[in-house]
Amino acid sequence: MSVLVVGSIGLDTVKTPVAEHADLLGGSASYAAVSASFFSSVNLVGIVGEDFPKPHVDFFDSRKIDLCGLQIVPGKTFRWSGEYHTDLNTRSTRSIEFNVFEHFTPTLPANYSGTQYVLLANIAPSLQSHVLDQMTQPRFVIADTMDLWINIAKDDLLALLKRVDMLILNDGEARQLTGENSLIKAGKEIRKLGPKYVAIKKGEHGCLLFGENEFFSCGAFPLEDIHDPTGAGDTFAGGLAGYLASLNHTEVTFQTLRKAVVYGSVLASYNVEAFSLERMRSLTAADIEHRFNTLLAASHFGETH
Amino acid sequence: MSVLVVGSIGLDTVKTPVAEHADLLGGSASYAAVSASFFSSVNLVGIVGEDFPKPHVDFFDSRKIDLCGLQIVPGKTFRWSGEYHTDLNTRSTRSIEFNVFEHFTPTLPANYSGTQYVLLANIAPSLQSHVLDQMTQPRFVIADTMDLWINIAKDDLLALLKRVDMLILNDGEARQLTGENSLIKAGKEIRKLGPKYVAIKKGEHGCLLFGENEFFSCGAFPLEDIHDPTGAGDTFAGGLAGYLASLNHTEVTFQTLRKAVVYGSVLASYNVEAFSLERMRSLTAADIEHRFNTLLAASHFGETH
């Protein structure tokens, strides 16, 4: 089965303590779509300007990502510039230019509306809802979000949450959304807002997954070096959604989501090893299985009864 | 088999955002010995003053902890006072009175020197070494430490590390000891200092265990409320050591240590539910197995090959 991915597509300028690169392929939908493409076919919905480099389009195409939903319009592509601090755990946004993204209304091609797996990657919750309005039979809908929308569009986000099966957000955002300091409480509180499942990303500390009376704690892959954390969360969400779509189960279960979270973590662990999506260009299915098995060994301590 | 536990025994005054209690049973050896006692017999080595309340001695005794190595001397018991801040993740020491601890030289009773499992709970590394000097055939030696000793007694600590099988420390201390920001790098670096195994405690994020080309990531028990984090690390170390001693294997393996880390985490998860060691008074073997199985379920996502 296919997964529909909607989100931002942009050109990023990223500075870390050791390097700086300009005009990199970026945006939540770029990371999520490429990550998902390692598991399933992908229908991409997004917008870029006429300045968007052709090689980036070719890269999507090489990953067999369907581009009927990619609008290329007059004007400039969305741009983001950010800087990571010493430990790569915190970053500052240096500038944002919305450009063509400012008047983006995601209108789905007719053949996309029946896509059964939907990943609403990080964009304004009103746009995420607008996409969902056009879906005829979504089987499993995942939304990602960020602190910005909790700050400036909380009502839109709360309205969206009633319509999605799963929310993905990071630890700070989970605390911000609920006012709970305990992530365990926060995960449970967010489920009350609508999503049956909640994944709280904790960066180097892994990820917590909450279901109805079910809980999964996934350790992060033990990386020694991170080169660029940009897009780690989007890559996680894409891998998770792509894995689910690849199974085409009649119902997504908690047990399936455990594996999906691990695959998402594996994809993210590779992505942070290089700037932009560079590591994804050479990634293989064997690489993915290798780290999946490493995480399996790293979490094992007994037999379940 | 028995485990020998040496460390501090004290009276704590603890303030959290919701409560304050004075003259509580505390100290690294108190927490570690009681925790270990749920798995094996314990030989306790420590010192208190004549003001040490008899009920605390009776509590140790009720846990079948051997007290031949407990020195009760003229003077006042070691006292510590600390305050936890809003999220309970940071604390300030308000006062320390070393009292009888200032001139403590741990001399082992003759029947202790052959104990095969040794937990050098958190005290000055010179005292930890002094205890080790008196052991005739230690099979597995675990040391705990803290930031204070890395700051003021690093040479003593480095000398000790060459003689122990395992070091337990928290994430901040691992970074401080190695100068590495990555905990994965830090764990590997510490192994080069001597210990075959290193456990890095991460509080609410669980624990990382490093061996030779082996790695285990243990998630924390999903607690919603923490009442007093004091002694969590000591309780972790005690449960870990007690579990190892209970097996009496000819050799401690990485697979055994995985389970030991989980049992340590389980004991710590109970201990932080109440002030001092109060939760330990009613804890049962069934409680321990219950949370062990919960952690097993919370970490499971596939079969190891």
Interface residues (C-beta under 8 A of the other chain):
Chain A: T86 D87 N181 S182 L183 I184 K185 K188 K202 E204 H205 G206 L208 F215 F216 S217 C218 G219 A220 P222 L223 E224 D225 Q255 R258 K259 V261 V262 F292 N293 L296 A297 A298 S299 H300 F301 G302 E303 T304 H305
Chain B: T86 D87 N181 S182 L183 I184 K185 K188 K202 E204 H205 G206 L208 F215 F216 S217 C218 G219 A220 P222 L223 E224 D225 Q255 R258 K259 V261 V262 F292 N293 L296 A297 A298 S299 H300 F301 G302 E303 T304 H305
